[in-house]
Amino acid sequence: MGLLPLYWKFLSHVSSLEILLHRVLWSAVLCVVYVLLSKHNPFTFIKQTLIHHSIGLLILSSLLLSINWLTYIYAVTTNQLLQASMGYFISPLLIVLFGLILFKEKMSSLQIIALCICALAVLYATVRVGKIPFLSIAIGLTFSMYTMCKKIIKLDGIQSLLIDTVLLLPVVIVTLIFMAQKGSSSFTHVNIATDILLIGGGLATFIPLSLYISGSLIASTKSVGFLQFITPIMAFLLGVFIFDEPFKSGDIITFSLIFIWCYSLSYLVEKKE
């Protein structure tokens, strides 16, 4: 998942919306194939899920995922990867806050201090640039809200991705047809490499997710907790060292505070274990 920005960079000439549409479409196809290979009927599973879970919550989950993907793809293809990185760094902060509000979870003094450090980093970034980092907040907020939905729905990763993408398919297919008719689609109109990359977006989503799920079943809680930081850390490193995004002295302070927050969170998880 951490190397996905490299993949989306190859599609910078395609609109973020079209990349998202193909990502959803081909992810859904792969999920259906996976369920079939697992000797289960995907349509029966979808039907049972819709019966036993709140349709409104399932739709909300799908919408949050699509907005998160769209915002992240837009950030990568418009050279704002550092903002995307900060968004995923602050998502644990928001997840904890949602846990406090929705599930009445309690916090220790050390957890409160760690959260304040992360909040301070976001506040400093806002004051320094003179404007609210909307991309970072949008990415962090949608991902944390999506996580809360999943905590309530309680489906495993592949099944969850199947439901999320299948629910979006009607809108995705209609939009792709509309774009093709209007001549604004890049698919089959640029080159074969673009077509392969758009189709491969589903595979680039499915493989990391399935590996993450498999690893989470055998890894310790501490290790799984640390995995959530791989995506933003890799995005940060790619943005600074590969894509040469501007990294000023103020950014050093912001990300130093964020890295302190990450270490603090990892320490608290280890201590809890």
Secondary structure, 3 states (H helix, E strand, C coil): CCCHHHHHHCCCCCCHHHHHHHHHHHHHHHHHHHHHHCCCCHHHHHHHHHHHCCHHHHHHHHHHHHHHHHHHHHHHHCCCHHHHHHHHHHHHHHHHHHHHHHCCCCCCHHHHHHHHHHHHHHHHHHHHHCCCCHHHHHHHHHHHHHHHHHHHHCCCHHHHHHHHHHHHHHHHHHHHHHHHHHCCCCCCCCCHHHHHHHHHHHHHHHHHHHHHHHHHHHCCHHHHHHHCCHHHHHHHHHHHHHCCCCCCHHHHHHHHHHHHHHHHHHHHHHHHC
